[in-house]
């Protein structure tokens, strides 16, 4: 058995393609869907989130309103630039959130540890998930 982590440290994005291909091969051989092999489906549908690219805080907040009209209730803000602007983005978008909405701020490792701590401290009273703040 190959130890992916020993042979190729990190790079989960590359390993996941090989993993999914192996599940697909097993499914073809056994005549089962990958969903069945992984435990079966749960429900008929699931809520998707909508990514919102980096813009001004006001423009990102306006996107929430537009995307909610399309049926979205989960919003992923692309942040990871200037921490002060990112704090403003998160704050302004958070004011547009409704009960049951989900807010994620995805920095894609764009902050240093110090910046990530600053942002997290500044938005500590906001119901927001912080995704991949730094390397």
C-alpha positions as CSV (number, residue, x, y, z in Angstrom):
1,X,0.0,0.0,0.0
2,X,1.3,3.4,-0.9
3,X,1.6,6.0,1.8
4,X,0.7,9.2,-0.1
5,X,1.8,11.4,2.8
6,X,5.2,9.8,2.9
7,X,5.7,9.9,-0.9
8,X,4.2,13.3,-1.5
9,X,3.9,15.6,1.5
10,X,1.0,18.0,1.4
11,X,-0.6,18.6,-2.0
12,X,-4.0,17.2,-1.0
13,X,-5.5,18.7,-4.2
14,X,-3.3,16.4,-6.3
15,X,-3.9,13.3,-4.2
16,X,-7.7,13.8,-4.1
17,X,-7.9,13.4,-7.9
18,X,-6.1,10.0,-7.6
19,X,-8.3,9.0,-4.6
20,X,-11.5,9.8,-6.5
21,X,-10.2,7.9,-9.6
22,X,-9.7,4.9,-7.4
23,X,-13.2,5.1,-6.0
24,X,-14.5,5.4,-9.6
25,X,-12.6,2.4,-10.7
26,X,-14.0,0.3,-7.8
27,X,-17.5,1.5,-8.6
28,X,-17.2,0.5,-12.2
29,X,-15.9,-2.9,-11.3
30,X,-18.6,-3.5,-8.7
31,X,-21.4,-1.8,-10.6
32,X,-22.0,0.7,-7.8
33,X,-22.0,4.5,-7.7
34,X,-19.3,6.3,-5.8
35,X,-22.0,7.7,-3.6
36,X,-23.1,4.2,-2.6
37,X,-19.5,3.1,-2.0
38,X,-19.0,6.1,0.4
39,X,-22.1,5.3,2.4
40,X,-25.0,6.4,0.3
41,X,-26.8,9.7,-0.4
42,X,-28.4,11.8,2.3
43,X,-31.4,13.6,1.1
44,X,-32.4,14.7,-2.3
45,X,-30.5,18.0,-2.3
46,X,-28.1,20.1,-0.3
47,X,-27.6,23.9,0.1
48,X,-24.8,25.3,-2.0
49,X,-22.7,28.3,-1.0
50,X,-22.0,31.2,-3.3
51,X,-18.5,32.7,-3.5
52,X,-18.1,36.4,-3.6
53,X,-14.9,37.8,-5.2
54,X,-12.9,40.6,-3.6
55,X,-14.5,43.9,-4.2
56,X,-15.2,46.9,-2.0
57,X,-17.1,46.1,1.2
58,X,-20.3,47.7,-0.2
59,X,-20.1,45.8,-3.5
60,X,-19.6,42.5,-1.6
61,X,-22.6,43.2,0.6
62,X,-24.7,44.0,-2.5
63,X,-23.8,40.6,-3.9
64,X,-25.3,38.9,-0.8
65,X,-28.6,40.5,-1.6
66,X,-28.5,39.5,-5.2
67,X,-27.4,36.0,-4.5
68,X,-30.0,35.5,-1.8
69,X,-32.7,36.4,-4.4
70,X,-31.3,33.4,-6.4
71,X,-31.9,31.2,-3.3
72,X,-28.5,31.1,-1.7
73,X,-28.1,31.3,2.1
74,X,-24.4,30.4,2.4
75,X,-21.9,33.0,1.4
76,X,-18.1,32.6,1.1
77,X,-16.2,35.9,0.9
78,X,-12.9,35.9,-0.8
79,X,-10.6,37.9,1.5
80,X,-6.8,37.6,2.2
81,X,-5.6,41.0,1.1
82,X,-5.3,44.1,3.3
83,X,-6.5,43.0,6.8
84,X,-8.2,46.4,7.4
85,X,-10.2,46.1,4.2
86,X,-11.0,42.5,4.9
87,X,-12.3,43.4,8.4
88,X,-14.5,46.0,6.7
89,X,-15.7,43.5,4.1
90,X,-16.6,40.9,6.8
91,X,-18.4,43.6,8.9
92,X,-20.4,45.1,6.1
93,X,-21.5,41.7,4.7
94,X,-22.3,40.4,8.2
95,X,-24.9,43.2,8.5
96,X,-26.7,41.7,5.5
97,X,-26.9,38.2,7.1
98,X,-30.3,36.9,8.1
99,X,-31.1,34.2,10.6
100,X,-29.9,30.8,9.3
101,X,-27.4,32.3,6.8
102,X,-23.8,31.1,6.9
103,X,-20.9,33.4,6.4
104,X,-17.4,32.2,5.5
105,X,-14.3,34.4,5.0
106,X,-11.8,32.5,2.9
107,X,-8.4,34.1,3.0
108,X,-6.7,31.3,0.9
109,X,-3.6,31.6,3.1
110,X,-3.3,35.3,2.2
111,X,-2.6,36.6,5.7
112,X,0.4,36.3,7.9
113,X,-0.2,34.8,11.3
114,X,-0.2,38.2,12.8
115,X,-2.7,39.5,10.3
116,X,-4.9,36.5,10.8
117,X,-5.0,37.1,14.6
118,X,-5.8,40.8,14.0
119,X,-8.7,40.0,11.7
120,X,-10.0,37.2,14.0
121,X,-9.8,39.5,17.0
122,X,-11.6,42.3,15.1
123,X,-14.5,40.1,13.9
124,X,-14.8,38.0,17.1
125,X,-18.4,39.2,17.7
126,X,-19.5,38.3,14.1
127,X,-20.8,34.8,13.3
128,X,-18.2,34.0,10.6
129,X,-16.1,31.0,9.8
130,X,-12.5,31.9,8.9
131,X,-11.1,29.5,6.2
132,X,-7.4,29.0,5.4
133,X,-6.2,32.3,7.1
134,X,-2.5,31.6,6.6
135,X,0.1,29.0,5.6
